[in-house]
Amino acid sequence: MPPTLTKADVDRIAGEVRNWGRWGDEDERGALNLITDEKRNAALASVRGDRVVSCALPLPVRPSPSNHLPVAHHMLQAGDATPAEGLAWTADYFAIAPHGMATTHMDALCHVVSDGKLYNGFERTEVRSTGARRNSIMAGKDGIVGRGVLLDIPGLKGVDWLEPGTPIHADDLAAAEARQGVRVEPGDILLIGTGRDARRAAEGEWSFRDLGLAGLYADTLPWLRERDIAVIGCDGVSDVLPSGVEDSVQPIHEVIIAHMGVHIIDNMALDRLTAACRELDRYHFAFVIAPLRLERGTASPINPLALF
C-alpha cells in the first residue's frame, strides 16, 4: 500500500517538480513547450485513417448534482416563428461557465494560485476583475496537436468503472502502461480513464461532494514530472476527491498547474475513446485540442479529438 502523504509532502514535491524558469522568466505556455515540431509531426504521421473520436461531453444545459451552473442555451429565432415562404433565419445564444464538474474544458495556467503565485512565479494579482494578464487560455490560441496516450485504469483493474473516491497511484499508471504496451513519453498528452461515463450511464449522476470522484492521488506527481507530460486530461477532474491529503483540497490541480505549468482537461468523455482503443488494441493516437481564442480567459470549453 502506498504511503499516505501529508500537506508537507505535497509542498516538498511541488518544489521538486516545479518548472518555473525552465522556458524563460516570461514564459506563459508551460509544458506546451514540450510539444515540439518533431512530436507534432510524428503524431500526425501515425494517423491511419481508422477513425476520429470526440472526447467531449454534450454541453450540459440541465442542472444536476454535478452541474450547478448549467449552460444557458436560448433561441433568439426559431423555425416555428418564421414565415413558411421565402428566406428566413434561426439563431441561438449560449452562455457557459466552463469550470466545475460538468463541462468538458481546459484550464488555463492562471486558474490555480498556490501560496499567492501563478505558474512561473507570476503574482496572483495578474488575474484581475478584467481577466488574466498572465497565463490565460490564449497560450493555446493556435491549437494543440500532439501524441495522446490513454491509460485505461478500469481495464487494468478488471472493472467497468472505479468507484467514486478511488485513488489512482503511481504504481497503477506504470502497471497500465505495461498492460497496454505503451509508454508515456516527454511531450505526450496523457488521458486518465476512470470509467465515470460508464458509471453515470448505469447508476445516474451523483454529487461529488457526497461520494467524491475517482482520480489521481498525490503520489503520482513525481511520476508525471518524470515522464514530462505536456497536458493531462481525465473523465473526472484528475484529482481524486476527496484528496486523501489533509489540508490539501486538490493537490493534483495545485501542483500540476501552478508549479509544473501543465494544462488540465476536466470532464472528458472517454467511453468512446476507451472502446476504440480496446477494439484497435492501440492506446496512442494523434490528439487535437482547440481552445477558444478568449483573451484573458481562465478556461475554455473544448471538443478534443483523437485521430487513429
JOPE-V744624 format. One record per pair of residues at least 12 apart in sequence whose C-alpha atoms are under 6 Angstrom apart, sorted by the first residue. I is the first residue (numbers start at 0). J is the second residue. Records with the same first field share a line. If there is no record, write none. Layout:
I->J  J
This chain:
4->244
5->244
13->254
16->224
17->258  259
18->259
19->119
27->134
28->138
29->260
30->229  260  261
31->229
33->186  229
34->186
39->144  145
42->145  146  285
43->285
46->307
47->307
48->307
49->307
50->307
51->305  306
52->304  305
53->303  304
54->267  268  269  303  304
55->103  267  268  302
56->103  268
64->205  206
65->100  206
66->101
70->94  95
71->93  94
72->92  93
73->91  92
74->91
75->90  91
76->89  90
77->89
97->300
103->265  266  267  300
104->264  265  299  300  301
105->263  264  298  299
106->262  263  298
107->135  136  297  298
108->134  256
109->134  135
110->297
111->257
117->257
118->257  258  260
130->295
131->295
135->295  296  297
136->296  297  298
140->292
142->288  289
143->287  288
144->286  287
145->285  286
146->187  188  284  285  286
147->187  188  189  283  284  285  286
148->189  190  282  283
149->190  282
150->175  191
151->192
152->192  193
153->193
155->175
160->193  194
161->193
163->210  211  212  213
164->211  212  213  239  240
165->213
166->213  214  215  216  239
167->214  215  216
168->216  219
169->219
184->226
185->226  227  228
186->228  229
187->228  229
188->229  230  231
189->231
190->231  232  233
191->233
192->233  234
196->270
211->240  241
212->239  240
213->239
214->237  238  239
215->237  238  239
216->239
229->261
230->261  262
231->263
232->263  264  265
233->265  267
234->266  267  268
235->266
236->265
238->251
284->306  307
285->305  306
286->304  305
287->303  304
288->303
